[in-house]
Amino acid sequence: MAASIAPPSWVFAHPLVEPTYTIVAAYSANLDASPEKASEELVALYTPSLQDFSMLFDIGFVWATILHAASQIDPLSPLHSHLTDLFLAIREHPPPQETPAIAQFKDIRKIDSFWSTLPLLPAVWKDFDIAAPLHPRLMDREYYANDNRRGPRPTTSQPGPWRNESLTSAQWASLNAVLAKEHARTNIVHLDLKGLFALIDALEYKHGAGALDDLVPAAAVWVVFAGRKVKFNDVGYPPSGDDMGSGRLPWSAGPLWGGKKGFSDERWGFWKERFRTVSLSDGVERGTKKWAERAWEAMREVDDG
């Protein structure tokens, strides 16, 4: 037995959520459970939804339920990695039979395959990002204000029910750890940017102790679990101008960082020293200092080869 995963508050929000939770909970309860078998059960459950374009978006409940389970688990525990394995097993699942709905979805999303891209995960993550303990919170940032240039606020889209829950620092760190572990083992497009944003949020602003407690663990997991991919990132995102306060664009940066945008050795070194500073700071919680120390040590090991 590994752990008992509490159901999400939105378990009855859709007929597919409860059986999805049942599969994920059973898988979580046994570290010897096969991720391939659990992924087959989940894919079979959602295969009927692939016949209709409007129903295809139900797939978001798969990712949200697994992420909900992971949010309850310490990122350092074997169970957390076990849940990440389930994501990757779904990704390796053979592509479904092509349907008009799948063809339309792939054309709109500009993708060549289906399960291997973890379809709709970015949309699900966006909702968790909105629920995260950011400083300032995502929906309070200038970029997301309602104006004529960018249209209505994202809350006018159709969010998942998990958007309405406020995440704790520990939950936000556990969610980021899922993506960091995936990033370390795959080349899924734009996962690296989720790490960049977490590092910017935590380390490139002058925060008080409370904000550091909320943000530093989520940034630390990226270098603890995917440090080499972060340091040696060679994705050539084009430079651009002002991010209008979003903190969610490839060229985003906080006011404490005045160097080159994107990933670089210099920025890596800056983050490393910032983690070291937090690990020695008074006022922050012991757990925050420990995560900052782990991050600094992980970065030092990467630097030492």
C-alpha positions as CSV (number, residue, x, y, z in Angstrom):
1,M,0.0,0.0,0.0
2,A,1.3,3.5,-0.8
3,A,-1.3,6.1,0.1
4,S,-4.9,7.0,0.2
5,I,-5.7,9.9,-2.2
6,A,-8.7,12.1,-1.2
7,P,-11.2,12.7,-4.0
8,P,-11.3,16.2,-5.5
9,S,-14.2,18.5,-4.4
10,W,-15.3,18.4,-8.1
11,V,-15.6,14.6,-8.2
12,F,-19.2,14.9,-9.3
13,A,-18.8,17.8,-11.7
14,H,-18.9,15.4,-14.7
15,P,-19.9,11.7,-15.1
16,L,-16.3,10.7,-16.0
17,V,-14.6,12.2,-13.0
18,E,-15.6,9.6,-10.4
19,P,-14.4,6.6,-12.5
20,T,-11.3,8.6,-13.4
21,Y,-10.6,9.2,-9.7
22,T,-11.3,5.5,-8.9
23,I,-8.6,4.4,-11.4
24,V,-6.1,7.0,-10.2
25,A,-6.7,6.2,-6.5
26,A,-6.3,2.5,-7.0
27,Y,-3.1,3.0,-8.9
28,S,-1.8,5.4,-6.2
29,A,-2.6,2.8,-3.5
30,N,-0.1,0.4,-4.8
31,L,3.5,1.3,-5.8
32,D,3.7,-2.0,-7.7
33,A,0.7,-1.1,-9.9
34,S,1.5,-1.0,-13.6
35,P,1.3,2.5,-15.0
36,E,0.7,0.9,-18.4
37,K,-2.4,-0.9,-17.2
38,A,-3.8,2.1,-15.4
39,S,-3.2,4.2,-18.6
40,E,-5.0,1.6,-20.7
41,E,-8.0,1.9,-18.3
42,L,-8.0,5.7,-18.5
43,V,-7.7,5.7,-22.3
44,A,-10.5,3.2,-22.7
45,L,-12.7,5.3,-20.4
46,Y,-12.2,8.4,-22.5
47,T,-12.2,6.8,-26.0
48,P,-15.9,7.4,-26.5
49,S,-15.3,11.1,-26.0
50,L,-12.9,11.1,-29.0
51,Q,-15.8,10.6,-31.4
52,D,-17.3,14.1,-30.9
53,F,-15.3,17.3,-31.0
54,S,-17.2,18.9,-28.1
55,M,-16.7,15.9,-25.9
56,L,-13.1,15.6,-26.7
57,F,-12.3,18.3,-24.2
58,D,-13.4,15.9,-21.4
59,I,-9.8,14.6,-21.6
60,G,-8.8,17.5,-19.3
61,F,-10.4,15.6,-16.4
62,V,-7.6,12.9,-16.8
63,W,-4.8,15.4,-16.3
64,A,-6.6,17.4,-13.6
65,T,-7.4,14.2,-11.6
66,I,-3.8,13.0,-11.7
67,L,-2.5,16.4,-10.8
68,H,-5.0,16.7,-7.9
69,A,-3.6,13.4,-6.6
70,A,0.0,14.5,-7.0
71,S,-0.8,17.8,-5.1
72,Q,-1.4,15.7,-2.0
73,I,2.0,14.0,-2.2
74,D,5.5,15.1,-1.1
75,P,7.5,15.6,-4.3
76,L,10.4,13.6,-2.8
77,S,8.3,10.5,-2.2
78,P,8.3,7.5,-4.5
79,L,4.5,7.8,-4.8
80,H,4.9,11.2,-6.4
81,S,7.2,9.7,-9.1
82,H,4.7,6.8,-9.4
83,L,2.0,9.3,-10.4
84,T,4.4,11.0,-12.9
85,D,4.9,7.6,-14.4
86,L,1.2,7.5,-15.2
87,F,1.4,10.7,-17.2
88,L,4.3,9.3,-19.2
89,A,2.5,5.9,-19.7
90,I,-0.5,7.7,-21.2
91,R,1.9,9.7,-23.4
92,E,3.3,6.4,-24.8
93,H,-0.1,4.9,-25.5
94,P,-0.7,4.1,-29.2
95,P,-2.6,6.8,-31.1
96,P,-6.3,6.4,-31.2
97,Q,-8.2,5.6,-34.4
98,E,-8.5,8.8,-36.4
99,T,-11.9,10.4,-36.2
100,P,-13.1,13.7,-37.6
101,A,-13.1,15.1,-34.1
102,I,-9.4,14.1,-33.6
103,A,-8.4,15.4,-37.1
104,Q,-10.1,18.7,-36.3
105,F,-8.4,18.9,-32.9
106,K,-5.0,18.2,-34.3
107,D,-5.4,20.7,-37.1
108,I,-6.5,23.5,-34.7
109,R,-3.7,22.6,-32.2
110,K,-1.1,22.2,-35.0
111,I,0.0,18.8,-33.7
112,D,0.9,15.6,-35.6
113,S,0.0,13.1,-32.9
114,F,-2.4,12.8,-30.0
115,W,-1.6,11.1,-26.7
116,S,2.1,11.8,-27.0
117,T,1.4,15.5,-26.8
118,L,-0.7,15.2,-23.6
119,P,-3.6,17.0,-25.3
120,L,-5.2,19.8,-23.2
121,L,-2.7,19.6,-20.4
122,P,-1.7,23.3,-21.0
123,A,-5.3,24.4,-20.6
124,V,-5.6,22.4,-17.4
125,W,-2.3,23.8,-16.1
126,K,-3.5,27.3,-16.8
127,D,-6.4,26.8,-14.4
128,F,-4.1,25.5,-11.7
129,D,-1.8,28.5,-12.4
130,I,-4.7,30.8,-11.7
131,A,-5.4,29.0,-8.4
132,A,-1.7,29.1,-7.4
133,P,-0.4,31.2,-4.5
134,L,1.4,33.7,-6.7
135,H,2.5,37.2,-5.7
136,P,0.6,38.9,-7.3
137,R,-1.9,36.3,-8.3
138,L,-2.1,35.7,-12.0
139,M,-5.5,37.3,-12.5
140,D,-4.4,40.4,-10.7
141,R,-1.6,41.1,-13.2
142,E,-1.8,43.9,-15.8
143,Y,-1.6,41.5,-18.7
144,Y,-4.9,39.9,-17.9
145,A,-6.9,43.1,-17.4
146,N,-9.8,43.6,-19.6
147,D,-8.9,46.0,-22.4
148,N,-9.4,46.5,-26.1
149,R,-6.0,45.1,-27.1
150,R,-6.3,41.7,-25.5
151,G,-10.0,41.1,-25.2
152,P,-11.8,39.7,-22.1
153,R,-10.1,38.2,-19.0
154,P,-9.4,34.5,-19.2
155,T,-12.1,33.9,-16.6
156,T,-14.6,34.4,-19.4
157,S,-13.4,31.1,-20.9
158,Q,-14.7,27.8,-19.7
159,P,-12.5,26.9,-16.8
160,G,-12.2,23.5,-15.1
161,P,-13.8,23.3,-11.7
162,W,-10.3,23.0,-10.1
163,R,-9.7,26.7,-11.0
164,N,-11.9,27.7,-8.1
165,E,-9.7,26.1,-5.5
166,S,-6.8,28.0,-3.8
167,L,-3.6,26.0,-3.8
168,T,-1.2,26.0,-0.9
169,S,2.5,26.4,-1.2
170,A,3.0,22.6,-0.8
171,Q,0.4,21.8,-3.4
172,W,1.9,24.2,-5.9
173,A,5.3,22.7,-5.4
174,S,4.0,19.2,-5.9
175,L,2.3,20.2,-9.1
176,N,5.4,21.9,-10.4
177,A,7.4,18.8,-9.5
178,V,5.2,16.7,-11.8
179,L,6.0,18.9,-14.8
180,A,9.7,19.1,-13.7
181,K,10.0,15.3,-13.6
182,E,8.2,15.0,-17.0
183,H,10.6,17.7,-18.4
184,A,13.6,15.7,-17.2
185,R,12.4,12.6,-19.1
186,T,10.8,14.0,-22.3
187,N,11.0,16.8,-24.9
188,I,7.4,17.9,-24.5
189,V,7.2,21.4,-26.1
190,H,7.0,24.4,-23.7
191,L,7.3,22.4,-20.4
192,D,10.6,24.3,-19.9
193,L,8.7,27.6,-19.8
194,K,6.7,26.4,-16.8
195,G,10.0,26.1,-15.0
196,L,11.2,29.5,-16.2
197,F,8.0,31.1,-14.9
198,A,8.3,29.4,-11.5
199,L,11.9,30.6,-11.1
200,I,11.0,34.1,-12.2
201,D,8.1,34.3,-9.7
202,A,10.2,33.2,-6.8
203,L,13.7,34.6,-7.4
204,E,13.5,37.7,-9.6
205,Y,11.3,39.9,-7.3
206,K,12.0,41.4,-3.9
207,H,9.6,39.3,-1.8
208,G,8.9,39.2,1.9
209,A,9.1,36.0,3.9
210,G,5.5,35.0,3.3
211,A,5.8,35.2,-0.5
212,L,9.1,33.3,-0.4
213,D,7.4,30.6,1.5
214,D,4.7,30.4,-1.1
215,L,6.9,30.5,-4.2
216,V,10.4,29.1,-3.5
217,P,9.5,25.4,-3.1
218,A,7.7,25.4,-6.5
219,A,10.8,27.0,-8.1
220,A,13.2,24.7,-6.3
221,V,11.7,21.5,-7.7
222,W,12.6,22.5,-11.2
223,V,16.3,22.4,-10.5
224,V,16.1,19.5,-8.0
225,F,14.4,17.2,-10.5
226,A,15.3,18.7,-13.9
227,G,18.5,20.7,-13.2
228,R,20.5,19.6,-16.2
229,K,17.6,20.3,-18.6
230,V,17.2,23.8,-17.1
231,K,20.9,24.7,-17.2
232,F,21.5,23.4,-20.7
233,N,18.3,24.5,-22.2
234,D,19.1,25.5,-25.8
235,V,15.6,26.3,-27.1
236,G,15.9,29.5,-29.1
237,Y,12.9,31.5,-28.1
238,P,12.8,34.7,-30.0
239,P,13.4,37.9,-28.0
240,S,10.5,40.3,-27.8
241,G,9.5,43.4,-25.9
242,D,7.5,44.1,-22.8
243,D,5.5,41.2,-21.4
244,M,3.0,43.7,-20.0
245,G,3.4,42.4,-16.5
246,S,2.2,38.8,-17.3
247,G,5.3,37.0,-16.1
248,R,4.2,34.2,-18.5
249,L,6.0,34.9,-21.7
250,P,9.4,33.5,-22.9
251,W,11.0,36.9,-22.6
252,S,9.5,37.6,-19.1
253,A,11.8,38.7,-16.3
254,G,11.5,40.1,-12.8
255,P,13.0,43.5,-11.8
256,L,16.0,41.8,-10.0
257,W,17.2,40.3,-13.3
258,G,18.6,42.7,-15.8
259,G,20.5,40.3,-18.1
260,K,19.6,38.3,-21.2
261,K,16.0,37.0,-21.4
262,G,15.3,33.3,-21.6
263,F,17.7,30.6,-20.3
264,S,21.4,31.3,-19.9
265,D,24.4,30.4,-17.8
266,E,24.3,33.9,-16.3
267,R,20.7,33.6,-15.3
268,W,21.3,30.1,-13.9
269,G,24.1,31.5,-11.7
270,F,21.8,34.3,-10.6
271,W,19.1,31.8,-9.6
272,K,21.7,29.7,-7.8
273,E,22.8,32.6,-5.6
274,R,19.2,33.6,-4.9
275,F,18.5,30.1,-3.6
276,R,21.6,30.3,-1.5
277,T,20.4,33.6,0.0
278,V,17.0,32.2,0.8
279,S,18.5,29.1,2.4
280,L,20.3,31.4,4.9
281,S,17.5,33.9,5.4
282,D,15.8,34.5,8.7
283,G,12.0,34.7,8.7
284,V,11.2,32.1,6.1
285,E,9.8,28.8,7.2
286,R,12.1,25.9,7.8
287,G,10.7,23.9,4.9
288,T,11.3,26.9,2.5
289,K,14.9,27.1,3.6
290,K,15.3,23.3,3.1
291,W,14.0,23.5,-0.4
292,A,16.2,26.4,-1.2
293,E,19.2,24.5,0.2
294,R,18.3,21.4,-1.9
295,A,18.1,23.6,-5.0
296,W,21.4,25.3,-4.4
297,E,23.1,21.9,-3.8
298,A,21.5,20.4,-6.9
299,M,22.7,23.4,-9.0
300,R,26.2,23.0,-7.6
301,E,26.2,19.4,-8.6
302,V,25.1,20.2,-12.1
303,D,27.9,22.9,-12.3
304,D,30.5,20.4,-11.1
305,G,29.5,17.9,-13.8
